[in-house]
Amino acid sequence: MAAISREEVAHLARLSRLAVTEEELDTFAGQLDVILQAVAQVGEVAAADIPPTSHSVPLTNVFRDDVVTPCLTPQEALSGAPDAEEQRFRVPRILDEDVAS
């Protein structure tokens, strides 16, 4: 596998909208080359008779039935709130931006 060039790194940076310096281009080219070599080594080890996996150990999801249980009423949930409006917590605005923008 050929080493990644500075021009390729610069192209990737432009696509990613990253501003990189000339010095960073050299640094990133070397780092990306090491990463690509490691990925190529993994590709060489992978055998056709080994199925692709997402985890090294088997995973099993444990699901439970959804059971409706008693919960707080809106009034109970909001009883300790400093301010409430339309069955919701009312909090001070922290941004001065228009919502419609």
N, C-alpha and C positions, 0 to 999 in steps of 0.2 A: 504494500500500500504506500502510495506516494505521500510525502509530508504535506501538510496543509500550508498553503502559501499565505503571505501577508495580504495579498489581494483578496483571497477567499475570506479571510478573517474580516477585512474591511467591508466586503460585500455582506457578510452575515451581520456585522454591526449596523450597516445601513438598513437592512431588512428588519432588524430588531429595534431600530431607532435609538441606538446607543452611540453616544459621543465617546470615541476613544482616541487617545493620543498616539503618535507614531511609536513611542516606546511601548505602549500597551499592546499595539498590534504585534510586535515581536514577542512579547510575553505571552499573549493569548495564543499566538500561533504555536508556540512550543507546548503550552498546556493542552490545547486542543489536539495536537498531534499525539501526545501521550494517551489521552482519553480514547482517541480513535484506534490507536494500536491495541489498547486493552480490549476494546470492543471486538476488534478483529480476532484477537486471541480467543475470546469466548466463542466467536463464530466458528473457529477451527475445531474447537473441542466438541461442540454440539454434534451429536450423531443423529442420523435419520431415524433410528429406532427408538430414540428417547423423545417422548411427547413434550411439547412446550408446557411450562407450568408458570403460574403467577406467584407461587409460594413454595418454599422448600419442604414444608410439612403440610399434610392434608388439613383443611379447615372445614368445620361443619357449623352451619348457622343453627342456633337454637331459637326457635320461635315459640311464643306463647300465644294463647288465644286472647283476642281483645275482649275484655270483660268490662262492661260499664259498672263503675263503682261510684258511690256518693262523693261529691266534691263540694267545694265552696260555692256559694251563690255569688253573683257579682257584688252584691251588697257586702257580703262577708269578706270577699277578697279586697274590696276597696275601703273597708272600714278603717284601716290604719293609714291610708294614704293622706298626705297633706292636702291634696287637691284632686278632685275627680270631675270628669265631664262625660256625659253620654256613656256611662258604664266603662270608662277608660281612665287610666292614670293620666293626669294632666301634669306635664313637666314644662319647665321654662324652655323657651326657644334658645338654642345655642348657636344657630347659624342665621345670618341675616340674608340668606338667599331666597329668591322667589321660588316657590314650589313649581310653578308652571314653566320655568326656564328650561 
